[in-house]
Amino acid sequence: MATKTSSFGSSKREAHDSSVFYARNLYSGDFPSLHRLLAELCKQIKKRSVPAKPLHDWVNRIYCHTAEDMSHLPDESVALAFTSPPYNSGKDYDEDLDIGAYFALMSRVGAEVYRVLKPGGRYVINIANLGRKPYIPMHAYFYITHTGLGFLPAGEIIWQKSKGANSSCAWGSWLSAKAPRLRDLHEYLLVFVKDDFSRPEKGTSDINKEEFMSSTLSIWEVPPESAKKVGHPAPFPVELASRVIKLYSYVDDVVLDPFAGSGTTCVAAKKLGRYYIGYEIVPEYCDLCGVRLE
Ligand SMILES: C[S@@+](CC[C@H](N)C(=O)[O-])C[C@H]1O[C@@H](n2cnc3c(N)ncnc32)[C@H](O)[C@@H]1O
């Protein structure tokens, strides 16, 4: 039986029918003018400012609220943000945005992350590239929008999710050069920093030698998380979040996930003795975060 793109978890790909995916508004945009549009978007973002307040008044919370407005958080208060944004590819929670509207949303959230990060703070974004006809290099567009917001690129991790393609038969023309298609085994973790490539303040790191040696390599092999097990359409594994948190933050730092989903980043932060903050707009997932954090 032919498979279809799934709105929950990852689908198998056997005689795959991708018509639903290609009918999405993601493919309705004018790609050649996208660079200009993204540069324009970054200029239009409204800046807000929130004064300092006592730490315990705003940390260790999941805000069931859009991350486009994080006015619960003071300026320059967060050391690390790690997230996987909605990919706009047809998961249960995805709106069907065109590429301009999608990056307008990412820019509004990115501007808020920039505001709340301390100088030397990091924003690590997990993203996958999409489609094949044409291939949409989402990571390239994230570079354009986020450097436009002021972030400095500091590196890129390839998250290798599996060694083999498992059940994916989406190879295009079988044993023929007519139209072979690549089957992705990886996603990206784009590492951005604010203002400074090193943290101006000292702190306690809890990464051991083995972890440091492997996490400073640019390919991370971490098995994916099961959507069914977690109860969210696209969770990343706690191990992935833990590796990012240990490498890029000190103990007792504040760690933010602006698209918290099932709360994986917050769970890892709590386990590792960091303060956490999550933003999530779907009330059911906010409840799930609460359960997992307990
Ligand atoms: C890819 S999922 C994150 C999954 C998460 N990393 C985990 O491990 O469970 C993206 C999440 O962003 C949420 N979301 C979408 N738009 C949002 C917004 N404007 N503000 C906050 N959350 C949003 C979606 O509901 C979805 O749960």
The ligand as a Gaussian input file, in Angstrom:
#p B3LYP/6-31G(d) Opt

LIG

0 1
 C        8.829000      20.479000      16.625000
 S        7.745000      20.757000      17.929000
 C        8.823000      20.794000      19.332000
 C        9.039000      19.432000      19.909000
 C        9.967000      19.451000      21.126000
 N       11.346000      19.672000      20.749000
 C        9.859000      18.141000      21.876000
 O       10.869000      17.452000      22.064000
 O        8.733000      17.761000      22.240000
 C        7.290000      22.449000      17.772000
 C        6.246000      22.916000      18.789000
 O        6.066000      24.328000      18.627000
 C        4.733000      24.642000      19.010000
 N        4.441000      26.001000      18.497000
 C        4.031000      26.354000      17.252000
 N        3.914000      27.697000      17.158000
 C        4.268000      28.208000      18.361000
 C        4.389000      29.536000      18.888000
 N        4.077000      30.604000      18.145000
 N        4.800000      29.693000      20.162000
 C        5.108000      28.611000      20.934000
 N        4.998000      27.331000      20.506000
 C        4.596000      27.130000      19.230000
 C        3.925000      23.502000      18.393000
 O        2.661000      23.370000      19.000000
 C        4.868000      22.295000      18.630000
 O        4.503000      21.605000      19.812000

